[in-house]
Amino acid sequence: MTRRAWLARHALGLWFLGIAALGFLRWWMKAVRDGGSLHAPDAILWLAGSIAMAAIGLLALWRSR
C-alpha cells in the first residue's frame, strides 16, 4: 500500500488525534498557568474533550484497518 493510500484510508482517525493533541496542549497550557490550577473547570473540560477526541480517533483508526 502506498503512503498516499494509507493516509487517505486513515485520514479521519488522524484528524481526530490531531484535534486531541491540540486539546491536550491547551489543557497543559491552562494547567501550568497561574500556579498550576489543575482543577479549574475550563481545564477539566479541555482534558475531557481531548480524551474523548483521542478515543474517537483511535476507534476510527482501528475501524479503518
mmCIF file of the N, C-alpha and C atoms, coordinates in Angstrom:
data_MODEL
# 
_entry.id   MODEL 
# 
loop_
_atom_site.group_PDB 
_atom_site.id 
_atom_site.type_symbol 
_atom_site.label_atom_id 
_atom_site.label_alt_id 
_atom_site.label_comp_id 
_atom_site.label_asym_id 
_atom_site.label_entity_id 
_atom_site.label_seq_id 
_atom_site.pdbx_PDB_ins_code 
_atom_site.Cartn_x 
_atom_site.Cartn_y 
_atom_site.Cartn_z 
_atom_site.occupancy 
_atom_site.B_iso_or_equiv 
_atom_site.pdbx_formal_charge 
_atom_site.auth_seq_id 
_atom_site.auth_comp_id 
_atom_site.auth_asym_id 
_atom_site.auth_atom_id 
_atom_site.pdbx_PDB_model_num 
ATOM 1   N N  . MET A 1 1  ? 0.848   -1.175 0.000  1.00 0.00 ? 1  MET A N  1 
ATOM 2   C CA . MET A 1 1  ? 0.000   0.000  0.000  1.00 0.00 ? 1  MET A CA 1 
ATOM 3   C C  . MET A 1 1  ? 0.895   1.240  0.000  1.00 0.00 ? 1  MET A C  1 
ATOM 4   N N  . THR A 1 2  ? 0.547   2.183  -0.835 1.00 0.00 ? 2  THR A N  1 
ATOM 5   C CA . THR A 1 2  ? 1.348   3.396  -0.918 1.00 0.00 ? 2  THR A CA 1 
ATOM 6   C C  . THR A 1 2  ? 1.027   4.317  0.259  1.00 0.00 ? 2  THR A C  1 
ATOM 7   N N  . ARG A 1 3  ? 1.916   5.252  0.450  1.00 0.00 ? 3  ARG A N  1 
ATOM 8   C CA . ARG A 1 3  ? 1.737   6.201  1.558  1.00 0.00 ? 3  ARG A CA 1 
ATOM 9   C C  . ARG A 1 3  ? 0.467   7.027  1.372  1.00 0.00 ? 3  ARG A C  1 
ATOM 10  N N  . ARG A 1 4  ? 0.193   7.436  0.147  1.00 0.00 ? 4  ARG A N  1 
ATOM 11  C CA . ARG A 1 4  ? -0.989  8.253  -0.110 1.00 0.00 ? 4  ARG A CA 1 
ATOM 12  C C  . ARG A 1 4  ? -2.280  7.479  0.179  1.00 0.00 ? 4  ARG A C  1 
ATOM 13  N N  . ALA A 1 5  ? -2.303  6.213  -0.215 1.00 0.00 ? 5  ALA A N  1 
ATOM 14  C CA . ALA A 1 5  ? -3.488  5.391  0.054  1.00 0.00 ? 5  ALA A CA 1 
ATOM 15  C C  . ALA A 1 5  ? -3.663  5.177  1.559  1.00 0.00 ? 5  ALA A C  1 
ATOM 16  N N  . TRP A 1 6  ? -2.551  4.995  2.279  1.00 0.00 ? 6  TRP A N  1 
ATOM 17  C CA . TRP A 1 6  ? -2.621  4.812  3.727  1.00 0.00 ? 6  TRP A CA 1 
ATOM 18  C C  . TRP A 1 6  ? -3.175  6.065  4.395  1.00 0.00 ? 6  TRP A C  1 
ATOM 19  N N  . LEU A 1 7  ? -2.684  7.233  3.974  1.00 0.00 ? 7  LEU A N  1 
ATOM 20  C CA . LEU A 1 7  ? -3.173  8.488  4.554  1.00 0.00 ? 7  LEU A CA 1 
ATOM 21  C C  . LEU A 1 7  ? -4.647  8.715  4.245  1.00 0.00 ? 7  LEU A C  1 
ATOM 22  N N  . ALA A 1 8  ? -5.058  8.415  3.026  1.00 0.00 ? 8  ALA A N  1 
ATOM 23  C CA . ALA A 1 8  ? -6.469  8.592  2.664  1.00 0.00 ? 8  ALA A CA 1 
ATOM 24  C C  . ALA A 1 8  ? -7.359  7.650  3.461  1.00 0.00 ? 8  ALA A C  1 
ATOM 25  N N  . ARG A 1 9  ? -6.873  6.476  3.717  1.00 0.00 ? 9  ARG A N  1 
ATOM 26  C CA . ARG A 1 9  ? -7.661  5.482  4.436  1.00 0.00 ? 9  ARG A CA 1 
ATOM 27  C C  . ARG A 1 9  ? -7.817  5.832  5.916  1.00 0.00 ? 9  ARG A C  1 
ATOM 28  N N  . HIS A 1 10 ? -6.809  6.458  6.490  1.00 0.00 ? 10 HIS A N  1 
ATOM 29  C CA . HIS A 1 10 ? -6.801  6.748  7.922  1.00 0.00 ? 10 HIS A CA 1 
ATOM 30  C C  . HIS A 1 10 ? -6.966  8.235  8.238  1.00 0.00 ? 10 HIS A C  1 
ATOM 31  N N  . ALA A 1 11 ? -7.413  9.023  7.273  1.00 0.00 ? 11 ALA A N  1 
ATOM 32  C CA . ALA A 1 11 ? -7.449  10.483 7.435  1.00 0.00 ? 11 ALA A CA 1 
ATOM 33  C C  . ALA A 1 11 ? -8.335  10.931 8.589  1.00 0.00 ? 11 ALA A C  1 
ATOM 34  N N  . LEU A 1 12 ? -9.516  10.370 8.719  1.00 0.00 ? 12 LEU A N  1 
ATOM 35  C CA . LEU A 1 12 ? -10.430 10.815 9.769  1.00 0.00 ? 12 LEU A CA 1 
ATOM 36  C C  . LEU A 1 12 ? -9.871  10.529 11.162 1.00 0.00 ? 12 LEU A C  1 
ATOM 37  N N  . GLY A 1 13 ? -9.332  9.335  11.352 1.00 0.00 ? 13 GLY A N  1 
ATOM 38  C CA . GLY A 1 13 ? -8.741  8.996  12.652 1.00 0.00 ? 13 GLY A CA 1 
ATOM 39  C C  . GLY A 1 13 ? -7.563  9.885  12.990 1.00 0.00 ? 13 GLY A C  1 
ATOM 40  N N  . LEU A 1 14 ? -6.715  10.156 12.001 1.00 0.00 ? 14 LEU A N  1 
ATOM 41  C CA . LEU A 1 14 ? -5.565  11.033 12.239 1.00 0.00 ? 14 LEU A CA 1 
ATOM 42  C C  . LEU A 1 14 ? -6.007  12.460 12.531 1.00 0.00 ? 14 LEU A C  1 
ATOM 43  N N  . TRP A 1 15 ? -7.083  12.903 11.878 1.00 0.00 ? 15 TRP A N  1 
ATOM 44  C CA . TRP A 1 15 ? -7.600  14.244 12.124 1.00 0.00 ? 15 TRP A CA 1 
ATOM 45  C C  . TRP A 1 15 ? -8.084  14.365 13.574 1.00 0.00 ? 15 TRP A C  1 
ATOM 46  N N  . PHE A 1 16 ? -8.853  13.362 14.044 1.00 0.00 ? 16 PHE A N  1 
ATOM 47  C CA . PHE A 1 16 ? -9.322  13.392 15.429 1.00 0.00 ? 16 PHE A CA 1 
ATOM 48  C C  . PHE A 1 16 ? -8.158  13.343 16.411 1.00 0.00 ? 16 PHE A C  1 
ATOM 49  N N  . LEU A 1 17 ? -7.125  12.557 16.111 1.00 0.00 ? 17 LEU A N  1 
ATOM 50  C CA . LEU A 1 17 ? -5.965  12.509 17.000 1.00 0.00 ? 17 LEU A CA 1 
ATOM 51  C C  . LEU A 1 17 ? -5.223  13.839 17.012 1.00 0.00 ? 17 LEU A C  1 
ATOM 52  N N  . GLY A 1 18 ? -5.180  14.523 15.883 1.00 0.00 ? 18 GLY A N  1 
ATOM 53  C CA . GLY A 1 18 ? -4.568  15.857 15.841 1.00 0.00 ? 18 GLY A CA 1 
ATOM 54  C C  . GLY A 1 18 ? -5.339  16.860 16.681 1.00 0.00 ? 18 GLY A C  1 
ATOM 55  N N  . ILE A 1 19 ? -6.663  16.814 16.599 1.00 0.00 ? 19 ILE A N  1 
ATOM 56  C CA . ILE A 1 19 ? -7.500  17.689 17.430 1.00 0.00 ? 19 ILE A CA 1 
ATOM 57  C C  . ILE A 1 19 ? -7.280  17.372 18.911 1.00 0.00 ? 19 ILE A C  1 
ATOM 58  N N  . ALA A 1 20 ? -7.165  16.082 19.236 1.00 0.00 ? 20 ALA A N  1 
ATOM 59  C CA . ALA A 1 20 ? -6.917  15.685 20.624 1.00 0.00 ? 20 ALA A CA 1 
ATOM 60  C C  . ALA A 1 20 ? -5.565  16.209 21.103 1.00 0.00 ? 20 ALA A C  1 
ATOM 61  N N  . ALA A 1 21 ? -4.556  16.135 20.243 1.00 0.00 ? 21 ALA A N  1 
ATOM 62  C CA . ALA A 1 21 ? -3.224  16.634 20.623 1.00 0.00 ? 21 ALA A CA 1 
ATOM 63  C C  . ALA A 1 21 ? -3.268  18.137 20.899 1.00 0.00 ? 21 ALA A C  1 
ATOM 64  N N  . LEU A 1 22 ? -3.989  18.884 20.070 1.00 0.00 ? 22 LEU A N  1 
ATOM 65  C CA . LEU A 1 22 ? -4.127  20.327 20.316 1.00 0.00 ? 22 LEU A CA 1 
ATOM 66  C C  . LEU A 1 22 ? -4.887  20.593 21.613 1.00 0.00 ? 22 LEU A C  1 
ATOM 67  N N  . GLY A 1 23 ? -5.887  19.781 21.904 1.00 0.00 ? 23 GLY A N  1 
ATOM 68  C CA . GLY A 1 23 ? -6.638  19.933 23.149 1.00 0.00 ? 23 GLY A CA 1 
ATOM 69  C C  . GLY A 1 23 ? -5.782  19.633 24.369 1.00 0.00 ? 23 GLY A C  1 
ATOM 70  N N  . PHE A 1 24 ? -4.952  18.579 24.271 1.00 0.00 ? 24 PHE A N  1 
ATOM 71  C CA . PHE A 1 24 ? -4.042  18.270 25.379 1.00 0.00 ? 24 PHE A CA 1 
ATOM 72  C C  . PHE A 1 24 ? -3.043  19.400 25.588 1.00 0.00 ? 24 PHE A C  1 
ATOM 73  N N  . LEU A 1 25 ? -2.568  19.994 24.489 1.00 0.00 ? 25 LEU A N  1 
ATOM 74  C CA . LEU A 1 25 ? -1.642  21.125 24.600 1.00 0.00 ? 25 LEU A CA 1 
ATOM 75  C C  . LEU A 1 25 ? -2.331  22.304 25.284 1.00 0.00 ? 25 LEU A C  1 
ATOM 76  N N  . ARG A 1 26 ? -3.564  22.575 24.902 1.00 0.00 ? 26 ARG A N  1 
ATOM 77  C CA . ARG A 1 26 ? -4.314  23.682 25.521 1.00 0.00 ? 26 ARG A CA 1 
ATOM 78  C C  . ARG A 1 26 ? -4.564  23.411 27.007 1.00 0.00 ? 26 ARG A C  1 
ATOM 79  N N  . TRP A 1 27 ? -4.891  22.146 27.330 1.00 0.00 ? 27 TRP A N  1 
ATOM 80  C CA . TRP A 1 27 ? -5.089  21.787 28.733 1.00 0.00 ? 27 TRP A CA 1 
ATOM 81  C C  . TRP A 1 27 ? -3.799  22.011 29.517 1.00 0.00 ? 27 TRP A C  1 
ATOM 82  N N  . TRP A 1 28 ? -2.677  21.596 28.959 1.00 0.00 ? 28 TRP A N  1 
ATOM 83  C CA . TRP A 1 28 ? -1.394  21.755 29.650 1.00 0.00 ? 28 TRP A CA 1 
ATOM 84  C C  . TRP A 1 28 ? -1.073  23.229 29.851 1.00 0.00 ? 28 TRP A C  1 
ATOM 85  N N  . MET A 1 29 ? -1.359  24.054 28.833 1.00 0.00 ? 29 MET A N  1 
ATOM 86  C CA . MET A 1 29 ? -1.103  25.486 28.966 1.00 0.00 ? 29 MET A CA 1 
ATOM 87  C C  . MET A 1 29 ? -1.963  26.092 30.068 1.00 0.00 ? 29 MET A C  1 
ATOM 88  N N  . LYS A 1 30 ? -3.216  25.681 30.165 1.00 0.00 ? 30 LYS A N  1 
ATOM 89  C CA . LYS A 1 30 ? -4.093  26.193 31.224 1.00 0.00 ? 30 LYS A CA 1 
ATOM 90  C C  . LYS A 1 30 ? -3.682  25.651 32.594 1.00 0.00 ? 30 LYS A C  1 
ATOM 91  N N  . ALA A 1 31 ? -3.198  24.414 32.646 1.00 0.00 ? 31 ALA A N  1 
ATOM 92  C CA . ALA A 1 31 ? -2.845  23.784 33.914 1.00 0.00 ? 31 ALA A CA 1 
ATOM 93  C C  . ALA A 1 31 ? -1.610  24.417 34.542 1.00 0.00 ? 31 ALA A C  1 
ATOM 94  N N  . VAL A 1 32 ? -0.621  24.767 33.740 1.00 0.00 ? 32 VAL A N  1 
ATOM 95  C CA . VAL A 1 32 ? 0.610   25.304 34.312 1.00 0.00 ? 32 VAL A CA 1 
ATOM 96  C C  . VAL A 1 32 ? 0.581   26.818 34.477 1.00 0.00 ? 32 VAL A C  1 
ATOM 97  N N  . ARG A 1 33 ? -0.378  27.477 33.836 1.00 0.00 ? 33 ARG A N  1 
ATOM 98  C CA . ARG A 1 33 ? -0.508  28.919 34.003 1.00 0.00 ? 33 ARG A CA 1 
ATOM 99  C C  . ARG A 1 33 ? -1.144  29.226 35.355 1.00 0.00 ? 33 ARG A C  1 
ATOM 100 N N  . ASP A 1 34 ? -0.825  30.322 35.922 1.00 0.00 ? 34 ASP A N  1 
ATOM 101 C CA . ASP A 1 34 ? -1.405  30.789 37.187 1.00 0.00 ? 34 ASP A CA 1 
ATOM 102 C C  . ASP A 1 34 ? -1.185  29.814 38.336 1.00 0.00 ? 34 ASP A C  1 
ATOM 103 N N  . GLY A 1 35 ? -0.025  29.262 38.433 1.00 0.00 ? 35 GLY A N  1 
ATOM 104 C CA . GLY A 1 35 ? 0.298   28.415 39.572 1.00 0.00 ? 35 GLY A CA 1 
ATOM 105 C C  . GLY A 1 35 ? -0.206  26.992 39.486 1.00 0.00 ? 35 GLY A C  1 
ATOM 106 N N  . GLY A 1 36 ? -0.588  26.556 38.343 1.00 0.00 ? 36 GLY A N  1 
ATOM 107 C CA . GLY A 1 36 ? -0.963  25.151 38.180 1.00 0.00 ? 36 GLY A CA 1 
ATOM 108 C C  . GLY A 1 36 ? -2.323  24.788 38.722 1.00 0.00 ? 36 GLY A C  1 
ATOM 109 N N  . SER A 1 37 ? -3.368  25.446 38.240 1.00 0.00 ? 37 SER A N  1 
ATOM 110 C CA . SER A 1 37 ? -4.719  25.128 38.702 1.00 0.00 ? 37 SER A CA 1 
ATOM 111 C C  . SER A 1 37 ? -5.284  23.987 37.848 1.00 0.00 ? 37 SER A C  1 
ATOM 112 N N  . LEU A 1 38 ? -5.012  22.758 38.254 1.00 0.00 ? 38 LEU A N  1 
ATOM 113 C CA . LEU A 1 38 ? -5.483  21.590 37.504 1.00 0.00 ? 38 LEU A CA 1 
ATOM 114 C C  . LEU A 1 38 ? -6.979  21.365 37.656 1.00 0.00 ? 38 LEU A C  1 
ATOM 115 N N  . HIS A 1 39 ? -7.578  21.938 38.676 1.00 0.00 ? 39 HIS A N  1 
ATOM 116 C CA . HIS A 1 39 ? -8.986  21.680 38.950 1.00 0.00 ? 39 HIS A CA 1 
ATOM 117 C C  . HIS A 1 39 ? -9.898  22.811 38.486 1.00 0.00 ? 39 HIS A C  1 
ATOM 118 N N  . ALA A 1 40 ? -9.386  23.696 37.664 1.00 0.00 ? 40 ALA A N  1 
ATOM 119 C CA . ALA A 1 40 ? -10.235 24.749 37.103 1.00 0.00 ? 40 ALA A CA 1 
ATOM 120 C C  . ALA A 1 40 ? -11.223 24.118 36.123 1.00 0.00 ? 40 ALA A C  1 
ATOM 121 N N  . PRO A 1 41 ? -12.464 24.587 36.121 1.00 0.00 ? 41 PRO A N  1 
ATOM 122 C CA . PRO A 1 41 ? -13.479 23.964 35.262 1.00 0.00 ? 41 PRO A CA 1 
ATOM 123 C C  . PRO A 1 41 ? -13.123 23.964 33.777 1.00 0.00 ? 41 PRO A C  1 
ATOM 124 N N  . ASP A 1 42 ? -12.546 25.052 33.285 1.00 0.00 ? 42 ASP A N  1 
ATOM 125 C CA . ASP A 1 42 ? -12.212 25.078 31.864 1.00 0.00 ? 42 ASP A CA 1 
ATOM 126 C C  . ASP A 1 42 ? -11.070 24.125 31.534 1.00 0.00 ? 42 ASP A C  1 
ATOM 127 N N  . ALA A 1 43 ? -10.119 23.941 32.458 1.00 0.00 ? 43 ALA A N  1 
ATOM 128 C CA . ALA A 1 43 ? -9.044  22.982 32.230 1.00 0.00 ? 43 ALA A CA 1 
ATOM 129 C C  . ALA A 1 43 ? -9.580  21.551 32.221 1.00 0.00 ? 43 ALA A C  1 
ATOM 130 N N  . ILE A 1 44 ? -10.525 21.272 33.102 1.00 0.00 ? 44 ILE A N  1 
ATOM 131 C CA . ILE A 1 44 ? -11.132 19.936 33.144 1.00 0.00 ? 44 ILE A CA 1 
ATOM 132 C C  . ILE A 1 44 ? -11.894 19.656 31.844 1.00 0.00 ? 44 ILE A C  1 
ATOM 133 N N  . LEU A 1 45 ? -12.590 20.671 31.323 1.00 0.00 ? 45 LEU A N  1 
ATOM 134 C CA . LEU A 1 45 ? -13.323 20.493 30.062 1.00 0.00 ? 45 LEU A CA 1 
ATOM 135 C C  . LEU A 1 45 ? -12.376 20.255 28.890 1.00 0.00 ? 45 LEU A C  1 
ATOM 136 N N  . TRP A 1 46 ? -11.252 20.967 28.868 1.00 0.00 ? 46 TRP A N  1 
ATOM 137 C CA . TRP A 1 46 ? -10.268 20.733 27.807 1.00 0.00 ? 46 TRP A CA 1 
ATOM 138 C C  . TRP A 1 46 ? -9.724  19.308 27.893 1.00 0.00 ? 46 TRP A C  1 
ATOM 139 N N  . LEU A 1 47 ? -9.448  18.853 29.092 1.00 0.00 ? 47 LEU A N  1 
ATOM 140 C CA . LEU A 1 47 ? -8.916  17.498 29.260 1.00 0.00 ? 47 LEU A CA 1 
ATOM 141 C C  . LEU A 1 47 ? -9.956  16.447 28.860 1.00 0.00 ? 47 LEU A C  1 
ATOM 142 N N  . ALA A 1 48 ? -11.190 16.613 29.290 1.00 0.00 ? 48 ALA A N  1 
ATOM 143 C CA . ALA A 1 48 ? -12.248 15.654 28.954 1.00 0.00 ? 48 ALA A CA 1 
ATOM 144 C C  . ALA A 1 48 ? -12.496 15.616 27.446 1.00 0.00 ? 48 ALA A C  1 
ATOM 145 N N  . GLY A 1 49 ? -12.533 16.767 26.824 1.00 0.00 ? 49 GLY A N  1 
ATOM 146 C CA . GLY A 1 49 ? -12.725 16.817 25.376 1.00 0.00 ? 49 GLY A CA 1 
ATOM 147 C C  . GLY A 1 49 ? -11.574 16.178 24.618 1.00 0.00 ? 49 GLY A C  1 
ATOM 148 N N  . SER A 1 50 ? -10.372 16.380 25.105 1.00 0.00 ? 50 SER A N  1 
ATOM 149 C CA . SER A 1 50 ? -9.199  15.786 24.460 1.00 0.00 ? 50 SER A CA 1 
ATOM 150 C C  . SER A 1 50 ? -9.208  14.271 24.584 1.00 0.00 ? 50 SER A C  1 
ATOM 151 N N  . ILE A 1 51 ? -9.592  13.786 25.736 1.00 0.00 ? 51 ILE A N  1 
ATOM 152 C CA . ILE A 1 51 ? -9.674  12.328 25.925 1.00 0.00 ? 51 ILE A CA 1 
ATOM 153 C C  . ILE A 1 51 ? -10.744 11.744 25.008 1.00 0.00 ? 51 ILE A C  1 
ATOM 154 N N  . ALA A 1 52 ? -11.873 12.433 24.895 1.00 0.00 ? 52 ALA A N  1 
ATOM 155 C CA . ALA A 1 52 ? -12.942 11.955 24.012 1.00 0.00 ? 52 ALA A CA 1 
ATOM 156 C C  . ALA A 1 52 ? -12.486 11.949 22.554 1.00 0.00 ? 52 ALA A C  1 
ATOM 157 N N  . MET A 1 53 ? -11.824 13.018 22.109 1.00 0.00 ? 53 MET A N  1 
ATOM 158 C CA . MET A 1 53 ? -11.339 13.076 20.723 1.00 0.00 ? 53 MET A CA 1 
ATOM 159 C C  . MET A 1 53 ? -10.293 12.010 20.454 1.00 0.00 ? 53 MET A C  1 
ATOM 160 N N  . ALA A 1 54 ? -9.429  11.745 21.429 1.00 0.00 ? 54 ALA A N  1 
ATOM 161 C CA . ALA A 1 54 ? -8.421  10.702 21.256 1.00 0.00 ? 54 ALA A CA 1 
ATOM 162 C C  . ALA A 1 54 ? -9.081  9.332  21.150 1.00 0.00 ? 54 ALA A C  1 
ATOM 163 N N  . ALA A 1 55 ? -10.095 9.091  21.953 1.00 0.00 ? 55 ALA A N  1 
ATOM 164 C CA . ALA A 1 55 ? -10.806 7.808  21.886 1.00 0.00 ? 55 ALA A CA 1 
ATOM 165 C C  . ALA A 1 55 ? -11.506 7.643  20.547 1.00 0.00 ? 55 ALA A C  1 
ATOM 166 N N  . ILE A 1 56 ? -12.140 8.699  20.057 1.00 0.00 ? 56 ILE A N  1 
ATOM 167 C CA . ILE A 1 56 ? -12.811 8.640  18.761 1.00 0.00 ? 56 ILE A CA 1 
ATOM 168 C C  . ILE A 1 56 ? -11.790 8.422  17.646 1.00 0.00 ? 56 ILE A C  1 
ATOM 169 N N  . GLY A 1 57 ? -10.655 9.104  17.734 1.00 0.00 ? 57 GLY A N  1 
ATOM 170 C CA . GLY A 1 57 ? -9.617  8.941  16.724 1.00 0.00 ? 57 GLY A CA 1 
ATOM 171 C C  . GLY A 1 57 ? -9.044  7.540  16.702 1.00 0.00 ? 57 GLY A C  1 
ATOM 172 N N  . LEU A 1 58 ? -8.793  6.982  17.869 1.00 0.00 ? 58 LEU A N  1 
ATOM 173 C CA . LEU A 1 58 ? -8.278  5.611  17.925 1.00 0.00 ? 58 LEU A CA 1 
ATOM 174 C C  . LEU A 1 58 ? -9.303  4.613  17.413 1.00 0.00 ? 58 LEU A C  1 
ATOM 175 N N  . LEU A 1 59 ? -10.562 4.838  17.735 1.00 0.00 ? 59 LEU A N  1 
ATOM 176 C CA . LEU A 1 59 ? -11.622 3.973  17.220 1.00 0.00 ? 59 LEU A CA 1 
ATOM 177 C C  . LEU A 1 59 ? -11.722 4.054  15.697 1.00 0.00 ? 59 LEU A C  1 
ATOM 178 N N  . ALA A 1 60 ? -11.623 5.256  15.158 1.00 0.00 ? 60 ALA A N  1 
ATOM 179 C CA . ALA A 1 60 ? -11.677 5.433  13.703 1.00 0.00 ? 60 ALA A CA 1 
ATOM 180 C C  . ALA A 1 60 ? -10.487 4.760  13.027 1.00 0.00 ? 60 ALA A C  1 
ATOM 181 N N  . LEU A 1 61 ? -9.300  4.872  13.628 1.00 0.00 ? 61 LEU A N  1 
ATOM 182 C CA . LEU A 1 61 ? -8.126  4.197  13.063 1.00 0.00 ? 61 LEU A CA 1 
ATOM 183 C C  . LEU A 1 61 ? -8.279  2.691  13.125 1.00 0.00 ? 61 LEU A C  1 
ATOM 184 N N  . TRP A 1 62 ? -8.807  2.197  14.224 1.00 0.00 ? 62 TRP A N  1 
ATOM 185 C CA . TRP A 1 62 ? -8.983  0.757  14.373 1.00 0.00 ? 62 TRP A CA 1 
ATOM 186 C C  . TRP A 1 62 ? -9.990  0.216  13.364 1.00 0.00 ? 62 TRP A C  1 
ATOM 187 N N  . ARG A 1 63 ? -11.061 0.971  13.135 1.00 0.00 ? 63 ARG A N  1 
ATOM 188 C CA . ARG A 1 63 ? -12.096 0.508  12.200 1.00 0.00 ? 63 ARG A CA 1 
ATOM 189 C C  . ARG A 1 63 ? -11.642 0.599  10.750 1.00 0.00 ? 63 ARG A C  1 
ATOM 190 N N  . SER A 1 64 ? -10.680 1.464  10.448 1.00 0.00 ? 64 SER A N  1 
ATOM 191 C CA . SER A 1 64 ? -10.249 1.640  9.056  1.00 0.00 ? 64 SER A CA 1 
ATOM 192 C C  . SER A 1 64 ? -9.131  0.692  8.649  1.00 0.00 ? 64 SER A C  1 
ATOM 193 N N  . ARG A 1 65 ? -8.711  -0.169 9.529  1.00 0.00 ? 65 ARG A N  1 
ATOM 194 C CA . ARG A 1 65 ? -7.604  -1.075 9.164  1.00 0.00 ? 65 ARG A CA 1 
ATOM 195 C C  . ARG A 1 65 ? -8.043  -2.205 8.313  1.00 0.00 ? 65 ARG A C  1 
# 
